[in-house]
């Protein structure tokens, strides 16, 4: 049995309740197959995404104190890569790391909630994060984004079924054991927050059997989550810390050496880097500061270099050279399902799929003709797909 098969088997047994006492150790096999999948994704370009891209301000010590180690190396060593990153204010209070596995329902059942400081990692399906401002971020399985605290968000599955995602969060020490409706993976020990803006990086890699990697010490404890396989964790001095399996986590403020077990291992590490100063911008530069530059993609220049995961409001994508009957540029209409790509983005359907929820009705039919939910395969919840009900002559909006 391969490592992924074992992880999947453990998940099924955990769902049935066969693994007594392991409810908080949720294995993950959907991150990426072992081999070259994870590294290949990272080498093609880091997935740098952030929620709540607003002015980077906050209480902080003098600039001179915050400049130390700013020119230091990236926390990603060897073949590891930074998969999400941002500068955030870490409050001056007693804090702790919390790692939680959560579930996001389809949009019809999603409710707004306040985000926490840390990272969100899509697990077994596509996740849409939308803020009250209208800004949105789509994360495919295995992709990650930075979450800022105090920002109201809706996190929803893009499809007819709920999806899971991991949240690696820095929270008030007294809240570290409260996972809400999620599954608590790890509750860290309290540490003192600095009350300053810090660089926060999510580093990821996949190790072959017996392979090692070093993680530098951070300004605050580093949270480590094993996504697949197993890792032996030791300090740089060689002192053993723990052996972690898939779905297990810890947080340590020390330089670490990770060694993969016999079946390899894939991990994510949330690293708090140096304090970062604010820039005193000239009056003419203020407008440019309101829109942070997008991360560049290797080999691509100009506007095309913007990362596809940058959080931004959707915009129409007119087809060059084409015009509509009234002389306006024709909007892109990739899947031919009755809406332009921009209109599909506005209602959260997939512009590349005519039938996003797979219920037998196109997204256009559901929006225009039947009035059913294009992101719920069974709108009325009676056990029959919307398309089946339309074919049978029953009302897909009425379970009676």
Secondary structure, 3 states (H helix, E strand, C coil): CCHHHHHHHHHHHHHHCCCCCCCCCCCCCCCCCCCCHHHHHHHCCCCCCECCCCCCCCCCCCHHHHCCCCCCCCCCCCCCEEEEEEEEEECCCEEEEEEEEEEECEHHHCCCEECCEEEEEECCCCEEEEECCCCEEEECCCCEEEECCCCEEEEEECCCCCEEEEEEEEEEHHHCCCCCCCEEEEECCCEECCCEEEEEEEEEEEECCCCEEEECCCCCCEEEEEEEEEEEEEECCCCEEEEEECCCEEEECCCEEEEEEEEEEEEEEEEEEEECCCCCCCHHHHHHHCCCCCCCCCCCCHHHHCCCCCCECCCCCEEEEEECCCCCEEECCCCCCCCCHHHHHHCCCCCCCCCCCCCCCCHHHHHHHHCCCCCCCCCCCCCCCHHHHHHHCCCCCCCC
